Amino acid sequence: MMNVNFYEITKADKRFVNKNLKGNFKVNFFSEPLTKENLKTAADADIVSVFIYSALDKTNLSRLKKLKCIATRSTGFNHIDLKFASERKITVSNVPFYGENTVAEHTFGLILALSRNIHKAYVRTVRNNFSPDGLEGWDIKGKTLGVIGAGSIGSHVIKIAKGFGMNVLAHDMHQNHFLAEVMGFTYTSLDSLLRNSDIITLHCPYNKATHHLINMENIKSVKRGALFINTARASIIDPEALHHALETGIFGGAGLDVFEGEDLVKEENQMLTRNVSIVHLKAVLEKNILMNRENVIITPHIAFDSVEAVERILTTTVDNIIAYSKKTPTNIVS
């Protein structure tokens, strides 16, 4: 009998897992992330399944003596210390594909909301103000979209962009020139993309190489007034550069499904009941500065969150756990 703990789980997720996880498993569910504060709940776990807000760093992993497998319900795994997991012979599996079209669709939801002032119009009409003054938008047809990261999600974004009649530039460390020819986009340097794009959208993974990929130095290269879209990871752009670009008009607007410090502020109301560090306060302050700008749309990390995508995530996670129990692990990243 294997002990399996699921963290960051909803009631609907729980029903799905109970229905589909068959075999010799004792399953426990927790709505909160796995952190150092509740680490003792995983003391007897053979397998833990987490999402991106759980902290499986070296310190926490070293205390989970019985842990043999981590099944993260995400594509990214920067919340897990893979090096230490490998040293401990802890298998780590992920969900490599689940939301390519889902995230791409959300990306264009943000683009269209900004380019046509849909968010401003909504706020105005719910206040019984139907004046069109100041709501004039602009066409995305004929504009240039810069896609940073032309992998599985980025290629879906490009496909949608071509359907809108856009020109597309892409920057990626791994170039597929056959794909570029078939889909009709052009690979270019990061600097060239920043200089020539009317809309810049991030779809690369977050790692050491992409940490603050857009920063205070190269933000100067951005075509003035460009829209900035981030449905990837917050730390791909330096928050100082983001604020500077919005404050000075380098960015004409921003659609953010992620932002620096989101894990600290997603339960902002809880801060009133505990000691709050300067880091927490700074994250809240930065978020509120962004929220008070009319040309910024923030969504709470929901680009991946469709009925179909969540089902794909859970199906793959259950399959990963069953495969590990049969000593034939799948989707291994460690």
Buried (B, 14 or more C-beta within 10 A) or exposed (E): EBBBBBBBBEEEBBEBBEEEBEEEBEBBBBEBBBBEEEBEBBEBBBBBBBBBBBBBEEEBBEEBEEBBBBBBBBBBBBBBBBEBBEEBEBBBBBBEEBBBBBBBBBBBBBBBBBBBBBBBBEEBEEEEEEEEEEEEBEEBEEBBBBBBBBBBBBBBBBBBBBEBEBBBBBBBEEEBEEBBEEBEBBBBEBEBBBBBBBBBBBBBBBBEEBBBBBBEEBBEBBBEEBBBBBBBBBBBBBBBBBBBBBEEEBBBBBBBBBBBBBBBBEEEEEBEEEEEEEEBBBBBEBBEBBEEBEBBBBBEBEBBBBEEBBBBBBBBBBBBBBBBBEEEBBBEBB
